[in-house]
Amino acid sequence: MHQPTPIDAIIFDLDGTVYLGDAALPGAVEAIAELRRRGKRTLFVSNKPLEPRGVYAAKLTRLGIPTREEEVITSAYVLGRHLAGSAPHLRLYVIGEENLRAELRGHGLTVLDELDGQNPQDVMDPTGIDAVVVALDRTLDYRKLNTAYQALRAGAHFFATNPDSTCPMPGGDIPDAGATIAYLEHLTGREVELLAGKPSPLTVQVAMAELQVEPSRCLMVGDRLETDIRMGREAGMVTAVVLTGVSSRKDALHAAQPADWIVEGLGELLALTQ
């Protein structure tokens, strides 16, 4: 008979794990409520930098999972926190949406404004850009790509919020930051220097500081093998891949870094943890 694994805290991915679009996935609300009732600390981590942490917390609360802002970590928050402590002087050119720009400014960082009313081929002076930051950007255009390219050619640092190639949405996946990173890496022959979101150890550091537990007593639950599960494994956590998002059972069974558990939904965690 299976002996449940002792777990003190659980980190949940959001999109494709807890909810999809504006609806909680089947059994998620009940499972998280029961895990909390058993005394498990919970934390929610998203690589999507489109909204402030408080908005994600409000959404979870609205879906029936009461959540404080401090219980949510986003890749934008991790990046802003890290740069504020390590390189607060950098002038940042951001391929990303308004929340990311506001998040970075909120940490006291300098975010350069876009040129207005110029030809698509025009770019700002690349020598005035210290670092390019790449994120999911649904307003991405040629000017942004060219500006980033010219800045990287001129020696700017190359940062990103997350490496995901796609983002799960109710109507199907959409291109994510990973696609833009690959484009710029291909053009410049450079590799991104810093990733803030999963599977980065920067996210692990912020999560462990919030949860106050050892990684070995923490469970990482997510739908992406290359980000959620990789991060958990490399940090020494127990890992569970849930099949409600991008990963199939075949993917999970043949993964180079397999999860400890494969679950159809969050409800199955109740029998696996104590």
N, C-alpha and C positions, 0 to 999 in steps of 0.2 A: 504493500500500500504506500502511496506517495506521502512523504512527510513534507508538510508546507515549509517553505523557506522563511527564516526569520528576517523580516524587513521592517525598518523603522520609518522610512520615507520613500515616497514615490514621485518621480518626475515624469510628467505627461507631456508629450508633444500635443499640439492642438489640432491643426487641420489634418483630417484623415484619421485621427486617433480619438479625440473627444467629440469633435463635431465636423460637419461638412457644410460649408456655407452658413446658413442661419439655423440649422437644425442639429440638435445633439444626436449622435449616433446611437443606435439601439442599445439599451442597457447601460450607457455611460453614466447617466445621472445617478442611477441606483447603485452602481458599483462604486463610484467615488464616495457617495454618501456612506456606504457600509464600510469602506476602507478607513474613512475618517472616524467613523464610530468606533472602530477597532484601535484608534489611536495613531494611525499612520499620518505623518505630516505629508502635505502635498504641495507640489510646485508645478507650474505650467510654463513651458518653454516653447517659444515660437521663433523660427527663422524669418518669419514675414515681418518686415519693418514698416508696415503700412499704417499702423495705428499706435497711439501711446499705450503704455501698459494698463492705464486705468480703463481704457476702452475695452481691452480684452477682458479685464476683470469684470466690467459691467456686463459684457456679453455672456460670460460664463454664469454670472449671477442671474441674469435674465433667463437663461436656459435651465436653471434649477440647481446650479452648482455655486453656492455662495463663495465669492472669492475677493480677497483684498488686492489692491494694486501691488503690494509687496510680494504677493504670491505668484506674480507673473514676471518672466524675464523674456525680453525680446533681443534679437541680434542688434538692433539699433541701440538699445540701452547698454548692452555689453560693450559695443564699439565706442560709444560716447564716454562711458566710464573709463575704459582702458586708455583712450587717447588723452583724456583730461589728466590722467595720472602720469602718462609716459611721454607725451609730445604735445602739450597744450599750445605751443607756438605755431603749429603747422597751419598753412592756408589750404583749405580743403575744397576740391572741385567734386561735386556730388552728382553721380548718375543715380538718381533716386527721387522719391516723391516727397511731398512737403513734410510729412511726419518725421522722416529721417533727418531732414534739414533742421527742423525745429528741435528734435532730440539732441542733435550735435551742438546746436547753439545753446541749448539749455545746460549743457555741460561746460559752457564757457569757451567753446571752440569757434574758430573763424571759418564760416562757410561762404564761399564766393558766390555772388549773384550771377545769374545767366545774363548774356547780352540780349538786349531787346531790339527789335526792329531791324535786324541785320540779315544779310543773305545767309542761306543755310550753310554755305561754305566758310563763313567767317567764324573765327574762334577768338577767344580772349588770349592775351599774351601768355604762352605756356610757361615762360620763366617766372610768372607770378603765381604759379600753382606748385605747392609743395607736395601735395598728395592727392591722388584720385581715389575716390570712394565709390565702389560699385554696389548697387542693390537692385532689387526688383523695381522697375520703373515702367509704368504703363504709358508714360509720355515720352519714351525714348525716341530720339530722332537722329538724323545724320549729324547735326551740329554737335550734339552731346558726344556722340561717338568720336567725331573728329577732334573735338577739344580734348577729350581724354587721351586719344592716341598721340596728339602732338605733345601733351604734357608728359606722358610716359616716355616718349622719345627724348624729351629734354631732361629726363632724369627724375621726375616726380616719383614719390613712393606709390605703391600699388596696394590698396586695401579693399576689402569687401565685407559686407555684412554676412553673407552666407554663400555656399557653393551649390545650392539646389539648382538643377537644370530646369525643373518645372515646378509649378505650384498647383496643388489640387483645388479645383473649384467645382461647384455643383454641375456646371455644364461641360466639364472636362478640364484637363490640365491646361495651364497657360505657361508661356516661357517665363523663367525666373532668372535670378542674377547669374547663375552658372553659365547660361548661354552668352551673356554679355562678357563675362570673365573670359570664356573660351575665345570669343571674337578678338578681344584685346590682346590676349596672350599669343594668339596666332599672328596678329599683325606686328606685334612688337618683339616677339621672341623672348618675352619676359614672363615670369610666373608671379601670380599674386603673392605678396609678401605676408599678408596678415588676413586671416579669416576670423571674424568675431563669433559668429553663430555656430551651431552644431556642425561638425563634430569638434570644434575648437576647445582646447583645454581652458580658454578664457571663460567660456560659458560654464564649464565645470566648476571653476574657481568661484564664480558668482553664485552658482547654485548651492555649493557646499557651504559657503558663508551664510546664506540665507537659511538653509535647513539645519545646520549645525549637526551633521552626522558624518560618519565615515562612509566613503564610497561603497565599501563592501556590504554595508547595511542599507543600501539604497537601490531601488529598482528603477530602471529607465525603460519607459514604455513609449513606443513610437511605431510609425508605419514605414519609415525609410531605413533600409539597412545601411546605406552609405553615410548617413548623418546621425540619426537617433541611435541606432544600434552600435555603430562604430564608436561614437562618443562614449557610450556606456561601457563598452568592452575595454576601451583604452584607459578609462578611468578606474576600472576595477569594480564596476557595478554589476549587479544582476540585470539581465536584459530580457525584454519581451517584445517581439514584433507582433503587431496586430494587423490582421488582414482586411481592415476596413478602408485602407488608403491605397498607396501606390504599389506596395509589395504583394505579390501573389505567394501562395504556398510553395510553388516551384522555386520562385526567387529565394524564399527563406530557406528551403532545404538545400539549395546549391550555393549559398552565399559563402564568399571567402572568409568572412567574419560572421559566423552564424549567431543568432540570438540564443539565449539559454532556453527560452520558451517561444512557441508559436501559438497565438491565440486568435480565435475568430472574432472575439469582442472583449471589451473590458470586464464583462461579467465573469469570465473564466479566471481572472486574477484572484477571485475570492477563495478558490480552492487551492491556489498555489502559494499563498502567503499566510503567515501567521503573525 
